[in-house]
Amino acid sequence: MLNNSNAFNYPAAPTQQANDFFTTKLACETDCSDVYADIKENTQNYILLDVRSQEAFDKSHAISAVSMPHSEINSDSFAKYSKDTLFVVYCWGPGCNGATKAGLKISTLGFAVKEMIGGIHYWEDFERYPVNRRITEVQI
C-alpha cells in the first residue's frame, strides 16, 4: 500500500507498543479539565502543587493549589508528607519544564506524581477556570 500521508511518513507503532506508550503517558500526566472536575466534585485526593516562583503564585494560581517552587523540592521540604501522598504539579505551560523537573524530583523522593499538562496558562487563559489572584496584595 502506498502512503502519501505526512502523518504516516513514519509507520504507526504496533498496537501493543502504542498501547504501552499511551498507558505510560497517562500514568504520568493529567490535564486541567480532570483536575478542575475533581475540585468541583470534591474528589481531589491529591495535592495540587504550583511549582512556579512564589511571586508568580501570588499573582495568580489555580484554586486549591499549594505553592512550592521546584527549586525548593527536596527531602527536607517533603518530610512533612506521608509516602502515600499523591501530587499533581504544574508550572507556566507547554513552554516551561518546571513541572517536569518537579515531577522528577518528587518521584525520586518516592512519591506518586502526575504533571498537569498546559499549566496555569491553559487553566487560566484557555479554560477560564477559577484562580486566586494577588492574594498578598490589598484588593481595591
C-alpha positions as CSV (number, residue, x, y, z in Angstrom):
1,M,0.0,0.0,0.0
2,L,1.4,3.4,-1.0
3,N,1.4,6.0,1.7
4,N,1.1,9.7,0.6
5,S,0.3,10.9,4.1
6,N,2.5,13.3,6.0
7,A,1.0,12.0,9.2
8,F,2.2,8.4,8.4
9,N,5.5,9.1,6.7
10,Y,6.8,7.0,9.6
11,P,4.6,3.9,10.1
12,A,2.3,3.8,13.2
13,A,3.7,1.8,16.1
14,P,2.4,-1.7,16.5
15,T,-0.8,-1.6,18.5
16,Q,0.8,-3.1,21.7
17,Q,3.7,-0.6,21.6
18,A,1.2,2.2,21.1
19,N,-0.9,0.9,24.0
20,D,2.1,0.7,26.2
21,F,3.1,4.3,25.3
22,F,-0.3,5.8,25.9
23,T,-0.7,3.9,29.1
24,T,2.6,5.2,30.4
25,K,1.9,8.8,29.2
26,L,-1.5,8.8,31.0
27,A,0.2,7.4,34.1
28,C,2.5,10.5,34.2
29,E,0.1,13.3,33.3
30,T,-3.4,14.7,33.7
31,D,-5.0,17.8,32.4
32,C,-6.7,20.9,33.6
33,S,-10.2,19.6,32.9
34,D,-9.7,16.5,35.0
35,V,-8.2,18.5,37.9
36,Y,-11.0,21.0,37.8
37,A,-13.6,18.3,37.7
38,D,-12.0,16.7,40.8
39,I,-12.1,20.1,42.6
40,K,-15.8,20.7,41.7
41,E,-16.8,17.1,42.6
42,N,-14.8,17.2,45.8
43,T,-12.8,14.1,44.7
44,Q,-9.4,15.8,44.8
45,N,-7.4,13.2,46.8
46,Y,-4.0,14.8,45.9
47,I,-2.1,18.0,46.5
48,L,-2.1,20.4,43.5
49,L,1.4,21.8,43.6
50,D,2.2,25.1,41.8
51,V,5.9,24.8,41.2
52,R,6.5,28.3,39.8
53,S,8.1,31.1,41.8
54,Q,6.3,32.4,44.9
55,E,5.9,35.7,43.2
56,A,4.1,34.1,40.2
57,F,1.9,32.0,42.6
58,D,0.9,35.2,44.5
59,K,-0.1,36.9,41.2
60,S,-2.4,34.1,40.1
61,H,-2.8,30.4,40.8
62,A,-5.3,27.6,40.4
63,I,-7.8,27.3,43.2
64,S,-6.8,24.8,45.8
65,A,-3.1,24.9,44.7
66,V,-0.2,25.0,47.1
67,S,3.0,26.8,46.3
68,M,6.3,25.1,46.3
69,P,8.8,26.3,43.7
70,H,10.5,23.3,42.0
71,S,13.9,24.6,43.2
72,E,12.7,24.1,46.8
73,I,11.6,20.4,46.4
74,N,13.9,18.2,48.4
75,S,13.8,15.5,51.1
76,D,13.5,18.2,53.8
77,S,10.6,20.1,52.2
78,F,8.8,16.8,51.6
79,A,9.5,15.3,55.1
80,K,6.1,16.5,56.2
81,Y,4.2,14.4,53.7
82,S,3.3,10.7,54.1
83,K,4.7,8.5,51.4
84,D,1.2,7.7,50.2
85,T,0.5,11.4,49.4
86,L,-0.3,12.0,45.7
87,F,0.8,15.1,43.9
88,V,-0.2,16.9,40.7
89,V,2.3,19.5,39.6
90,Y,2.1,22.4,37.2
91,C,4.1,25.4,36.0
92,W,3.5,28.1,33.4
93,G,2.5,25.9,30.4
94,P,3.8,24.0,27.5
95,G,6.9,26.2,27.1
96,C,8.1,25.6,30.7
97,N,9.7,22.4,32.1
98,G,9.4,23.3,35.7
99,A,6.6,20.8,36.3
100,T,8.7,18.1,34.6
101,K,11.7,19.0,36.9
102,A,9.4,18.9,39.9
103,G,7.8,15.6,38.8
104,L,11.3,14.0,38.5
105,K,12.3,15.3,42.0
106,I,9.1,14.2,43.6
107,S,9.2,10.7,42.1
108,T,12.8,10.4,43.0
109,L,11.8,11.1,46.6
110,G,9.3,8.1,46.4
111,F,6.0,9.9,45.9
112,A,3.4,9.4,43.2
113,V,3.1,12.4,40.9
114,K,1.5,13.5,37.7
115,E,2.1,16.6,35.6
116,M,-0.9,18.8,34.8
117,I,-0.3,19.5,31.1
118,G,-1.0,23.0,30.0
119,G,-0.1,24.5,33.3
120,I,-1.6,27.8,34.6
121,H,-1.6,29.1,31.0
122,Y,-4.2,26.6,29.9
123,W,-6.0,26.7,33.2
124,E,-6.5,30.4,33.3
125,D,-6.3,31.6,29.7
126,F,-7.9,28.9,27.7
127,E,-10.2,27.0,30.1
128,R,-11.0,30.1,32.2
129,Y,-11.1,28.1,35.4
130,P,-11.1,30.0,38.7
131,V,-7.9,31.3,40.1
132,N,-6.9,33.1,43.2
133,R,-5.3,36.5,42.3
134,R,-2.8,38.7,44.1
135,I,-3.6,37.1,47.5
136,T,-0.8,39.0,49.2
137,E,-1.9,42.5,48.0
138,V,-4.8,44.6,49.2
139,Q,-7.6,44.4,46.8
140,I,-9.1,47.8,45.8
